[in-house]
């Protein structure tokens, strides 16, 4: 686990400046107050996670995204899966030894609904963003539009 000490120092300086403004004394008093009454710990460094995004051939044939953020309440899917879930729960109530299989069945339902299909346009934009990122995995808006436009023109998608 790695910590971001730079963010810790920035936050400490921010708190010291607030205390300094309140008491309008010297910096030593503000620093002493913060050190005496605040216990600051550095935050963990943010990890870059791409999740499970699959893009086919530079985005031309679409792609798939599978992550927890893809869950949306869909009443039709809920009503389609509700009988299976009720039967699974009833089976476990009748025979508790089946709890492993019930959990496996429920996990399979969740896994199936955690995936969304990406259109070729969306996949091409994701591919262009990924190719144009900097060392911090960021890209400027203008660069994103330009790189996406280049990909669309190259594959004749406009």
C-alpha positions as CSV (number, residue, x, y, z in Angstrom):
1,X,0.0,0.0,0.0
2,X,1.5,3.3,-1.0
3,X,0.6,6.7,0.5
4,X,0.4,10.1,-1.1
5,X,2.5,12.3,1.2
6,X,2.2,15.3,-1.1
7,X,-1.6,15.4,-0.5
8,X,-1.0,15.1,3.2
9,X,1.3,18.1,3.2
10,X,-1.1,20.1,1.1
11,X,-3.9,19.3,3.5
12,X,-1.8,20.2,6.5
13,X,-0.8,23.5,5.0
14,X,-4.5,24.2,4.2
15,X,-5.5,23.5,7.8
16,X,-2.7,25.6,9.2
17,X,-3.7,28.5,7.0
18,X,-7.3,28.3,8.2
19,X,-6.1,28.2,11.9
20,X,-3.8,31.1,11.2
21,X,-6.7,33.2,9.7
22,X,-8.9,32.4,12.8
23,X,-6.4,33.3,15.4
24,X,-4.4,35.9,13.4
25,X,-1.3,35.1,15.4
26,X,2.0,33.9,14.1
27,X,2.5,30.8,12.1
28,X,4.3,29.0,14.9
29,X,1.1,29.1,17.1
30,X,-1.0,27.8,14.2
31,X,1.4,25.0,13.5
32,X,1.5,24.1,17.1
33,X,-2.3,24.0,17.4
34,X,-2.6,21.8,14.3
35,X,0.2,19.5,15.5
36,X,-1.3,19.2,19.0
37,X,-5.0,18.7,18.1
38,X,-4.9,17.1,14.7
39,X,-3.7,13.6,13.7
40,X,-3.3,13.6,9.9
41,X,-2.6,10.5,7.9
42,X,-1.7,10.4,4.3
43,X,-4.4,9.1,1.8
44,X,-3.7,6.1,-0.2
45,X,-2.4,6.8,-3.7
46,X,-5.2,6.4,-6.2
47,X,-4.9,3.2,-8.3
48,X,-5.7,3.4,-11.9
49,X,-8.3,0.7,-12.6
50,X,-9.6,0.1,-16.1
51,X,-12.2,-2.4,-14.9
52,X,-13.2,-4.9,-17.5
53,X,-13.6,-3.1,-20.7
54,X,-13.0,-5.0,-23.9
55,X,-12.8,-3.2,-27.2
56,X,-12.6,-5.1,-30.5
57,X,-10.2,-4.0,-33.3
58,X,-9.8,-0.3,-32.4
59,X,-13.4,0.0,-31.6
60,X,-14.7,-0.8,-35.0
61,X,-16.8,-3.8,-33.9
62,X,-17.9,-2.4,-30.6
63,X,-17.0,-3.7,-27.2
64,X,-18.2,-4.7,-23.8
65,X,-18.0,-3.2,-20.3
66,X,-18.4,-5.3,-17.2
67,X,-18.3,-3.6,-13.8
68,X,-20.4,-2.8,-10.8
69,X,-21.3,0.6,-12.1
70,X,-23.3,-1.0,-14.9
71,X,-26.1,-2.1,-12.6
72,X,-29.3,-0.2,-13.3
73,X,-32.7,-1.3,-12.1
74,X,-34.5,-2.8,-15.1
75,X,-38.0,-3.9,-14.1
76,X,-38.4,-6.3,-17.1
77,X,-35.2,-8.1,-16.2
78,X,-36.1,-8.2,-12.6
79,X,-39.5,-9.8,-13.3
80,X,-37.9,-12.2,-15.7
81,X,-35.4,-13.4,-13.1
82,X,-37.7,-13.2,-10.0
83,X,-39.2,-16.7,-10.5
84,X,-35.7,-18.2,-10.6
85,X,-34.7,-16.3,-7.5
86,X,-37.8,-17.3,-5.6
87,X,-37.3,-21.0,-6.5
88,X,-33.7,-20.7,-5.5
89,X,-34.6,-19.3,-2.1
90,X,-37.4,-21.9,-1.6
91,X,-34.9,-24.7,-2.5
92,X,-32.4,-23.4,0.1
93,X,-35.2,-23.1,2.7
94,X,-36.3,-26.7,2.1
95,X,-32.7,-28.1,1.9
96,X,-30.0,-25.9,3.6
97,X,-27.3,-28.0,2.1
98,X,-28.0,-26.3,-1.3
99,X,-26.9,-22.9,-0.1
100,X,-23.7,-23.1,-2.1
101,X,-25.6,-23.8,-5.3
102,X,-28.1,-21.0,-4.5
103,X,-25.2,-18.6,-4.0
104,X,-23.7,-19.7,-7.3
105,X,-27.0,-19.2,-9.1
106,X,-27.5,-15.7,-7.7
107,X,-23.9,-14.8,-8.5
108,X,-24.4,-16.0,-12.1
109,X,-27.5,-13.8,-12.4
110,X,-25.5,-10.8,-11.1
111,X,-22.6,-11.5,-13.4
112,X,-24.8,-11.7,-16.4
113,X,-26.4,-8.3,-15.7
114,X,-23.1,-6.5,-15.0
115,X,-22.2,-6.3,-18.7
116,X,-23.2,-3.8,-21.2
117,X,-22.5,-3.8,-24.9
118,X,-20.7,-0.8,-26.4
119,X,-21.6,0.5,-29.8
120,X,-18.8,0.8,-32.3
121,X,-18.9,4.6,-31.8
122,X,-18.5,4.3,-28.0
123,X,-15.8,1.7,-28.3
124,X,-13.9,3.9,-30.8
125,X,-14.0,6.9,-28.5
126,X,-12.8,4.7,-25.6
127,X,-9.9,3.4,-27.7
128,X,-9.0,6.9,-28.8
129,X,-9.0,8.1,-25.2
130,X,-6.9,5.2,-24.1
131,X,-4.3,5.7,-26.9
132,X,-4.2,9.5,-26.2
133,X,-3.8,9.4,-22.4
134,X,-0.7,10.9,-20.6
135,X,1.4,9.3,-17.9
136,X,-1.4,10.2,-15.3
137,X,-4.0,8.5,-17.5
138,X,-5.6,11.8,-18.3
139,X,-6.4,13.5,-21.6
140,X,-7.5,17.1,-22.3
141,X,-11.0,17.6,-23.8
142,X,-9.7,19.1,-27.0
143,X,-7.2,16.3,-27.5
144,X,-10.0,13.7,-26.8
145,X,-12.2,15.2,-29.5
146,X,-9.3,15.4,-32.0
147,X,-8.1,11.9,-31.4
148,X,-11.7,10.5,-31.6
149,X,-12.3,12.4,-34.8
150,X,-9.1,11.0,-36.3
151,X,-10.3,7.5,-35.4
152,X,-13.8,8.1,-36.9
153,X,-12.3,9.5,-40.1
154,X,-9.7,6.7,-40.4
155,X,-12.4,4.0,-40.2
156,X,-15.0,6.0,-42.2
157,X,-17.5,6.1,-39.3
158,X,-18.7,9.7,-39.8
